[in-house]
Amino acid sequence: MGALFPIIIVLLAGVGLAVQPPTNAALAKASGSVWLASLVSFAMGTAVLFAIWAAVDRTMPSTLRGTPWWAWLGGLYGACFVAALAYATPRLGLASAVTLAVGSQIVTALVLDRFGLLGLTAQPISLARIGGVLLVIAGVVLVRAG
């Protein structure tokens, strides 16, 4: 079960990422604002995370002292992602928007891995990894063309 549980969690997270853009796009359409829809999305997420933290973890915020400056930017990236996909999904279609996002995530992940950026352990770039990235990019192109 060692590697299976994290794989299942990531697969479920992927389902959530696929369902989130049309959900937020519907909220943006109803409200007339991508920004309000994104704010509501983050408010809901914040409330859920606060409840889980309060019930399960309760690590004190003082433990965040000494955190690198860039570690505080995760919410910024998330907000931009949510707003970008809420905007792009009705214009590009869900499959195109998601494959473009996944393609850019994988290329960025390869670079971050290679150089050990943002606290990651450096991972070599192999022909198999490059091939995988090229296949994903080809998938993006095919989905967009279809």
matplotlib code that plots the C-alpha trace (Angstrom):
import matplotlib.pyplot as plt

x = [0.0, 3.1, 3.0, -0.6, -2.2, -0.4, -1.2, -4.9, -4.8, -3.2, -5.6, -8.5, -6.9, -6.7, -10.4, -10.9, -8.8, -10.8, -14.1, -13.0, -12.7, -16.3, -17.6, -15.8, -16.8, -20.5, -20.1, -18.3, -21.1, -23.8, -22.0, -20.6, -17.1, -14.2, -12.7, -15.7, -16.0, -12.3, -12.7, -15.7, -13.7, -10.8, -13.1, -14.7, -11.3, -10.0, -13.0, -12.5, -8.8, -9.3, -11.8, -9.4, -6.5, -8.4, -9.8, -6.7, -3.4, -3.3, 0.4, 1.0, 1.5, 4.7, 6.4, 6.3, 9.0, 12.1, 10.1, 11.7, 10.0, 9.0, 7.2, 4.4, 3.5, 1.5, -1.8, -0.9, -0.2, -3.4, -5.4, -4.0, -4.6, -8.2, -9.0, -7.2, -9.1, -12.4, -11.8, -10.3, -12.6, -15.7, -13.5, -11.2, -13.2, -12.3, -10.0, -7.9, -7.7, -6.7, -4.2, -2.5, -2.3, -0.9, 1.6, 2.9, 3.0, 5.1, 7.6, 8.0, 8.2, 11.0, 13.0, 12.4, 13.5, 16.5, 17.9, 16.6, 14.8, 12.3, 13.8, 13.5, 16.2, 17.8, 16.7, 18.6, 16.9, 16.8, 15.7, 12.6, 11.6, 12.2, 10.2, 7.3, 7.3, 7.3, 4.4, 2.4, 3.1, 2.0, -1.2, -1.8, -1.4, -3.7, -6.4, -6.3, -6.4, -9.3]
y = [0.0, 2.2, 3.9, 3.1, 5.6, 8.7, 7.6, 7.3, 10.7, 12.3, 10.7, 12.0, 15.5, 15.3, 14.6, 17.6, 19.8, 18.7, 19.4, 22.7, 24.9, 24.3, 24.7, 28.0, 29.0, 28.4, 30.6, 33.3, 33.2, 33.5, 36.3, 38.0, 38.0, 35.6, 37.3, 36.9, 33.2, 32.7, 34.4, 32.2, 29.2, 30.2, 31.1, 27.7, 26.0, 28.1, 27.2, 23.5, 23.6, 25.6, 23.1, 20.2, 21.9, 22.7, 19.2, 17.2, 19.1, 22.4, 23.0, 26.5, 29.3, 30.3, 27.3, 29.3, 31.7, 31.4, 30.1, 31.2, 34.1, 32.1, 29.5, 32.1, 32.3, 29.1, 30.8, 33.4, 30.6, 28.8, 32.0, 32.7, 29.1, 29.1, 32.5, 31.5, 28.3, 29.8, 32.4, 30.0, 27.0, 28.4, 30.0, 27.0, 24.0, 22.0, 19.5, 22.2, 24.3, 21.4, 19.9, 23.3, 23.6, 20.1, 20.6, 23.7, 22.1, 19.1, 21.3, 23.5, 20.4, 19.0, 22.3, 22.5, 18.8, 19.2, 22.2, 21.2, 24.6, 25.6, 23.1, 20.0, 17.4, 17.7, 14.9, 14.2, 14.7, 11.4, 10.6, 8.9, 12.1, 14.2, 11.7, 11.8, 15.6, 15.6, 13.1, 15.4, 18.4, 16.3, 15.5, 19.2, 19.9, 17.0, 18.1, 21.7, 20.5, 18.2]
z = [0.0, 0.3, -3.1, -3.8, -1.4, -2.7, -6.3, -5.4, -3.7, -6.7, -9.1, -7.1, -7.0, -10.8, -11.0, -8.8, -11.0, -14.0, -12.3, -10.8, -14.0, -15.3, -11.7, -11.3, -14.9, -14.1, -11.0, -13.1, -15.6, -13.0, -11.1, -14.2, -12.6, -12.9, -9.9, -7.7, -8.7, -7.9, -4.6, -3.7, -4.7, -2.5, 0.4, 0.3, 0.1, 2.9, 5.1, 4.4, 5.1, 8.3, 9.6, 8.8, 10.3, 13.5, 13.8, 12.9, 12.9, 14.9, 14.2, 15.5, 12.9, 14.8, 13.1, 9.9, 11.1, 8.9, 5.9, 2.6, 1.0, -2.1, 0.1, 0.7, -3.0, -3.3, -2.8, -5.5, -8.0, -7.0, -7.4, -10.8, -11.9, -10.7, -12.3, -15.6, -16.0, -15.0, -17.8, -20.4, -20.0, -21.6, -24.4, -25.2, -23.9, -20.8, -22.5, -24.2, -21.1, -18.9, -21.4, -21.8, -18.1, -17.6, -20.4, -18.8, -15.4, -16.7, -18.6, -15.5, -13.2, -15.4, -15.1, -11.3, -10.9, -13.1, -11.1, -7.7, -7.5, -4.7, -2.2, -4.4, -4.8, -8.2, -10.6, -13.8, -17.2, -19.0, -22.6, -21.1, -19.2, -22.3, -24.4, -21.8, -22.0, -25.8, -25.7, -23.4, -25.7, -28.7, -26.7, -26.1, -29.8, -30.8, -28.3, -29.5, -33.1, -32.5]

ax = plt.figure().add_subplot(projection="3d")
ax.plot(x, y, z, "-o")
ax.set_aspect("equal")
plt.show()
